[in-house]
Amino acid sequence: MTAGVDVGGAADIGADGPRRLHADPGLPDRLFRLVLRSGGGLVLAVMLLVGGFLLYRAWLALDRAGWSFLTTAEWAPDAGRFGIAAVLVGTLLIAAVAVCVAVPLATGAALYISEYAPPGLRRTLISVVDLMAAVPSVVYGLWGVFFLQDRVLPTARWIATYLGWIPFLDVTGADPADPLAPASLYTSSTFIAGLVVGMMIAPIICSIMREVFSQAPAGEREGAYALGATRWGMIRSVVLPFGKGGMIGGTMLGLGRALGETIAVFMIISLTFDIQWHVLQSGSSSVSSLIALRYGEASGFGMSALMAAGFALFVLTLVVNFAASSIVARSRSGAGSDA
Amino acid sequence: MTVAPEAPGARRPPWPPRTELPGLLPRTEAPGGERRRTLTALRDTDVYAVVGSLAAALALTWLLFTRLLPFDGVVGFVVTAYGFFLLLYALLVSFDESGPAVVDRIAAAVVRSLGLLLVAILAVVVVYALVEGRKALVHLNFFTQDMELAGPLEPLSVGGALHAALGTLIMIVIALVVTVPLGLVCAVFLNEVPGPFARFVRTIVEAMTALPSIVAGLFIYATVILGLGMDQSGLAASFALSVMMLPIIIRAADVVIRLVPGTLREAAYATGASSWRTAWHVVLPTCRSGLTTSVILGTARGIGETSPVLLTAGFTSETNLDPLHGPMVSLPLATFEFVKSPEPAMASRGFGTASLLMALVLLLFVAARVVGGRGPGHLTRRQEHRRVTASRRDASRFAERGAGARPSADAKPPVPAADRPDGPSGPATPQSSDPFRTRPGSSS
């Protein structure tokens, strides 16, 4: 409790040497720090254990499969042929569609909240966006399956018919001339899953972008206005360049969420184990849906293979997230002063 | 509320002077005949341009879709109409304005509509779940029965979601018992014991906030169920939820604690408080509302997660109040299982469960907004009142003690030197007294 300063020796009082500073925190404080440190250590241990234990459980399968784990598109672990090529491509495609949907939406909404909205409305809108981030993913999944899917099908068909010459927008087996073509060609596709996941990650991206936009220095804003800029001119020359790091980081954070999203995707897609490049075609795949579908019926070795898939997903999201948070932290002023 | 300048010829007001609101006085015509100008940037022509181009776009799209071209679909209609609107709006504005102003108007229109779209999506998602769930929610038995006696073909008047609601409550309570102490200790650790280790923990925790929830479930499945040989149970599901919620709560609490002004901490240290006294009596009470908010928001996230529960809790249609044995369902898991059924009654139950879940999340969210939303140190009127009374009580106690230096006062620790009326006269008492014994900030 008492913070005594121990002056090093009375003999050299005349000499102006550096003094040894020693603060004795006392017993309660030492205990307090011990509790805090052990709390931090426990959390760290749990977090590291997640990765470590997954790897330990997955080792059996990874050892057997080797590098073919990354290149095989099948999933038959008991027959020895399994790999995450198809599900990984599916995961990345869904996340890519989601980001394409979410980024314009989130940028617009963040700009509206930070630059255009009247101050009275701003607080409400911030709450609404935060609430949207807290809506359970199963509710989004319900909405995607029962509401969005039917309404998006004509658009998907239109895109496939008129833009089908772009390779990944093609739908094999679709006949534009046939008015009675079954709609099931277009249901449960990567596109619809990506749309729903995009709606889910838009609020997360939006809240990070809004925070960064609102930190754009007022002096530079006023300077732009004083030079005769319109509001959009000010945004383009001050707010957007200032918030670039936050935009990229927020997008990557949303990407991390999109990669790991399980239940909404699982409800919408019908799982296939081919590499499905056709975004609009029925049938897609993702790592998390694979785990959710197969964990119950898996044998010991199959479980190890699923753990390997989970570990791959874990590493992927961790890398994306590390990159994102370092970009966000660098863009934020004053972040270096703490910690 | 300023005292109004005296109107010419007005009677001097009697003592004591009263405040007179300027609005109550008759407005005199300002000298020079100037009128108050409106400062709003919105002109009539702007409104005309927006309304006109909107009407024209709708009409044009209707013509295209119903008369001229073989287009159909609601989404297509809206997208085409929006494109036409932007074009026509640009055209109308360009009659009056120059190039940069036109771009500014178009950008403003796009940004506003994107903001509106995001809010509209949220409204549709929430309202859709509530509307579809109304068929199940009107039956009272939905809240009082479980699905034990209700087969898939039973009408909605039999069976309910009580088991799922109870399961959610049990799981989230266990998860909170694990995460709140651990999370808050870790957040305090990150801020009060800075150093390379704290920085490393913070980096790991921040990276783990986006831990895929299915990986959290898989981890508990691998350790608790496969490793320790436990059954799928409510406890395992709560552990999975804890692993998922822990980084979220720590990160939110860390941000809140970081906002506590450093001057408060320094003041506490300067009065000789130890670091645990500072944390307990200064830092934590200052950001109590923010910490509550972060815990509530973490709870809202945890309640809605399906995939960790899917892997670890199993599925049952009976009420199970024992988290240690036997499967247990939660609201999102029940929703997920109900809507998988092709029976319309089951799907309605799924929507009913989803709206129950949605209502719970909304409730938690409103609670978080009511509790939080204030910066550190900002008090409600009631809190302020309590502090003032506590402060008065302390002052009277100090005065009482300072006035009569009775020998019986030895039993209690002496008043700190700064608070004595004869303060700095003698040598300061040794720091055995505790300046925070009165707990100035912690009287909730």
Interface residues (C-beta under 8 A of the other chain):
Chain A: M1 T2 A3 P25 G26 P28 D29 L31 F32 R33 V35 L36 R37 G39 G40 G41 L42 V43 L44 V46 M47 L48 L49 V50 F53 L54 R57 P104 L105 A106 T107 G108 A109 L111 Y112 I113 E115 Y116 A117 L125 S127 V128 V129 D130 L131 M132 A134 V135 P136 S137 V138 V139 Y140 G141 L142 W143 V145 F146 F147 R151 V152 P154 T155 W158 M199 A202 P203 C206 T230 R231 W232 G233 I235 L253 G256 R257 L259 G260 E261 T262 I263 F266 M267 S288 I291 A292 Y295 M303 L306 M307 G310 L313 F314 T317 L318 V320 N321 F322 S325 D338 A339
Chain B: F71 D72 G73 V74 V75 G76 V79 P100 A101 V103 D104 A107 A108 V110 V111 R112 S113 L114 G115 L117 L118 V119 I121 L122 V124 V125 V126 Y128 A129 E132 L182 G183 V185 C186 V188 F189 L190 E192 V193 P194 F197 A198 R199 F200 V201 R202 T203 I204 V205 E206 A207 M208 T209 A210 L211 P212 S213 I214 V215 A216 L218 F219 Y221 A222 T223 L226 G227 V243 L246 P247 I250 R258 G272 S274 S275 W276 A279 L297 A300 R301 I303 G304 E305 T306 S307 L310 L311 P332 T335 F336 V339 G350 F351 A354 L357 M358 V361 L362 F365 R369 Q431
